[in-house]
């Protein structure tokens, strides 16, 4: 059942509509028993603004920590207790392939966005997407979500990722120094922030295509103001991609 989102009172301590509500502790225990089910969290957040606030502050954070504990521990190890772009955006990035709409960011193919059961994110793979000047940055990148037989383009892969402390990263500094322009219309599908084109900024290293097993001139990706990354590529046939890894 799809629920229409309703913003109501945020529930102050004197608010009458708190009567009958479960406490935050009880809600935490219920969702802990449900293993932080993302569909249930999304449904709860639609009930009212108070539940939406709990989901943003607590439930999506616990979902992320359960789904990718080592990655979350690393992303927060810089001393900040918050995540760029909020926990809900990061949770969506973990389980949602953004695809591409017609006339969207990637005009070579049209693939609807969809949820994925499980995706591996790798800090080691992220190094292949960084320019040599950015070698000290930390970037987690997913394995490509493969969409096979996409017409003339062949096999297409969509990938996504997230920077650690993007606001202090060398990658962001380079984008600003190079005068990179933000995309005039498209926004990040995870946090709705504006996007930089890494291809336009000439910040896509050859190693990215090798890591993805993709044609060298087909890899393209964007990074938003909060450090979320999304991209696509045209995948090599399996035998060719194995040779690409050997070359890397």
N, C-alpha and C positions, 0 to 999 in steps of 0.2 A: 504494500500500500504506500503510495506517495503522499506525503504530508506537505501541505503548504506552510511555508515558514511564517511564523507569527511572532513579531517582536512586542513584548509586553513589558511589564515592570521588571526592573533588574533586581527587585526584592531587597529593600532596606530592612533593617532589623525590626522596624515598626510596621512593616507592610502587612496588610491583612491577608494578601494572597499567598503568604508563606504557610498558612495553616493547611495541614494535610500533606505538605511536601516532605519527602524523605530528606534526611540530612546528607551532607556531602560525604560523611564517613560511610554511611549505608550505601550510597550510590557507588562509592569507590569499591566496596566489598562485593557488590553485585557484579560490577563489570570485571573485577578481578576473577571472579568465578567463571565469567564468560570469556576469559582470556582476551579481554579488550577487543571484542568483536567489532570491526570497523563499521559494519552495517548498522549495528545496534547503537553505536556512538553517534553516527550520522543522524539516525532517526530521533534519538534523544535531543540532539541539538536543535531540532525543528520545533520542539514543543513550545518553548518560550525562551526569552532572552536569558533567564537565570540558568536554565539547563545548558544553553549554548555557551554561556560563560564557563561553566564547570567543564564542559567538553574541551574548550580551548585551553584552559589552565591546567587541567589534570588528566583527563581521559586520553586525549590525543598524545600527550607526553608519555604516558605509561604504555600506550600502544607502540610508539616509536622505540621506547626502551626495551620492550619485549621482542619486537620484530628484529631489531638490529642493535643488540646491547653494546657490542664493542665499538661500533661506528658512533653511536650516540655518546658513549663515554669519551671518545676522542674529540667529537665536535664540541663538547662542553669543557674540555680540559684546559682551555686557554684562560679560565677563570670566570667566564661569563656563565650565568645560569639561565640564559635565554638563547633561543635559536633564531637566526636571521629569518624573517618572514613568517614566524610563528609555527607552533607545533602542528597545527592542522595542515598547513601547507606542506610541511615536511612529511607528514603521514601520507598525504595524497601522493607525493613524489615517490614514496616507497612502493606504492601498490597500483599506480596508474600510469599507463603509457598514453601520452598526449596525442599520438597520431598526428594527422595533418588534415585540415579542411581545404576545400577548394580555394585557390587564391590566398592561401595562408603563408606561413613562414617558409615552407618547403614546397615550391610549386611543381615539383616533378611527380608528385603522387598524391592521391587522396585516400587517406585511411582514417576511419573514425577512431576516436580515443576509446580506451577500454581498460578495465581493471585486470590486473595480472595476479595470479595466485602467489607467486614467490619470485623474487629477483635478487641476484647476487650483486652487491656493490663492493667495489674494490678500490682501496687507496693506492695499491700498486698500479692498477690499470690507469688510475687518474694521472699518474706521472707522465703517461704517454700523450696526454692532452695539454700539457703545459709547455710553454716556450722555455728555452734554457734559462732565460732571465728570471723565470718564476719557479725555479727548482725547489725553493723552500716553501712554496705554497702547498696546501693540502687540499686535494680534490678527490672525492669519491665518485666513481662512475659505474653505471650498471652495465651488465652484458647487454648487447643489442636485442631488442624485442623483434623477432624476425617475422616479416610479412612476405610470404613467398608468392611468386608469379604475379607481380603487379604490372601486367601489360608490358610495354616496351622497356620499362625500367628493370624488369627482372625481379630479383629478390631484394627487398628493402629492409633495412634495420633502423629502428628508432632507439635511441639511448637517452639517458638522463643522469643527472648527478647533482652534487652540492659541494660548494667550497666550505672549508672551515674558516671562520672569521674573515669573510670576504671583504668586509669594509677595510681591513688592514692588510689585504693581500697585495702582492706585487702585480698580479693580473689586473686588478682594478686600477692600480696606479698607472700601468701601461696603457690601459684603455683611455684613461683621462689624458695622459701625455700625448697620445696619438690623435686626440681630438675625435674619438669614435662617436658617431651619432647614434642616439637611441632610435629604435624602430618607430616610425610615425604613428602606427595604428595598432600593431599586435602587442599583446601583453603576456606575461608569464602565465601559463595555465594552472600554476600551483598557488601563486600568491598575488597575481594580478599586478605585479610591478612591471615597469618598462624594461625593454630588452636591448642588449648590445649584440650586434652581429660580429662574431669572432672572425668570420671570413672577411668581412669588410675591413676589419682592423688588422687583417693579415697576421692573425695570431693562432692559426691552426697548423701545428707541426706535422710533418710527414709521418711521424710515429703514431699519430692517432689512427690513420687509415690502416696501418700495419696491425695495430692492436685490435681493431674491429674486424679485420679480415675483409676490408672493403677496397674498392677501386680508389686510387690515390687522389683523384680529382673530384670525388663524389661526396666526401665528408664535409658536413656543414653543421655548425651548432651555434647556439645563442646562450648568453648568460644574462640573468636579470639583476636588478639592483640589489637583491637579497642573496645573490650567489647561487641561485638554482640554475642548472644547465639542462638544455634539451637540444637534441640534434638528430640528424638522420644521415644515412649513407646507403650506397648500393653495394650489396655484399658480393664478394667474389664466389665463384663455384668452390665447393669444398676443397678440392685438390689444390686449386690456386691459392686459397686462403692459408692452407697449411704451409705452402712455400713462402707466403708473406711473413708468417711468424718466424720461419727459419731466418729470413733476411733481417728481421728486427733484432 
